[in-house]
Amino acid sequence: MATAGRSSRLGLYHLLDPAVLADPYPLYRQLREEAPVLWDPYLHTWVVTRYQDVEQVLRSFKAARTPGPDRLAALGLERLTPVARMMVRQMLFLDQPAHGRVRRLASVAFTPRQVAKLRDDIAGITDGLLDGRPERDRIEIMSQLAEPLPAIVTARMLGVPTEHHQMLKAWSQDFAEMLGNFQHNPGRVDKVLASVEEMGAYFTDAVRRDALEPTDGLIHALASAEVDGDQLDEEDLVANIVVTMVGGQETTTNLIGNGLMTLLRHPGTLEALRSDPELLPSAVEELLRYESPSQHTARLAPAGAVLGGQEIPEDAAVMAVMGAANRDPERFADPDRLDLARQDNRHLAFGWAAHFCFGAPLARLEGQVVLGALAAKFKEITLDAEHLSWRPNLGLRGLTALPVKVTS
Ligand code: HEM
């Protein structure tokens, strides 16, 4: 079992070790037990791992953490200004009242009815991908299902041509590498910048074309959303279409991959889903808790913040580790046990409070449809690899590949 080791300093940076990344839970336990509110000198941020503290950070700390042009210049990172310009308009990085305004308009556009309308689409796309698999008895789940499915669903949801799904996928992957990581990787900047420019141009064009010829999807719904005479302007629209597009892909890909991997590691669970499909909703919640696709997020401390008895200076960066909170024994009975029927499962995999995941109903639906289809279609699914490797993304937890053998 990989642990941070007592000789080395405790910190989240141990995730850079592939063995720790493969199984971060011993490190999380050590953090929760020995240093639940830790100053991480390597990351220059506070790291919070207990459920109660993570919930407090999500509920009451500041989300506006994107450095503005002045701060970027001071850090010598002026090149990132176009990325920051977009991020400062995205709901994920806004505080009240700006956040409430964008979120209200977005909620008018993306209603439960619209999500429910996507159910048949999701089932059809899943069947198409599974039935069209190149080999009868083998599937590489990540590239043949978990990656294309959310990209195609995202295209349908937005109302852009489904043939563009690979482009949406590539952009969201680039953006996600920046969001989820804290390794030094100067080569990534050029890719992210190019992606942001392309996405910006693509969605600006989509918004303008929609104004001339209305499409059926979230772009049109967001562009026409109005609350008390207030509407999003073009830059706000594009920024929030991008955050929705990115937010909906990497995470859902990893819900499918991590979810199936976890079921394969727990004999009898796929059979349980096959014989009792009503278990799917609680199973998906448990899989989200157990192997959370989004392991951590960041905030800035408000004035006078105290976490677990520790005073936190105003505007200090704080990382809230949902992946650790979701295994906190103070909140979840026997947290390292997978229980597909778990009750009282208020996990933090979708965040909490004002920024609670905007796409959670869609993500849940995708998870339930895909895992339900896998369980129903195949008599047996077994892992077809000795070792699994994890994407070197420390925040967005997901596999590089998940090869399986299937028996129809
Ligand atoms: C399993 C899949 C998903 C997971 C695990 C996930 C996780 C999260 C988390 C943890 C947050 C809060 C981040 C924070 O507070 O800093 C969040 C917010 C968000 N998510 Fe998701 N997400 C998923 C799917 C989706 C989908 C399908 C969409 C789009 C349809 C989406 C769009 C968003 C948006 C726009 C926000 C920002 C909400 C706000 O700031 O008010 N997500 N998501």
Residues whose N, C-alpha, C, O or C-beta is under 5 A from the ligand:
A	BS01	HEM	M91 L92 R103 V243 T244 G247 G248 T251 T252 L255 P293 S294 T297 A298 L348 A349 F350 G351 A354 H355 F356 C357 F358 G359 A360 L362 A363
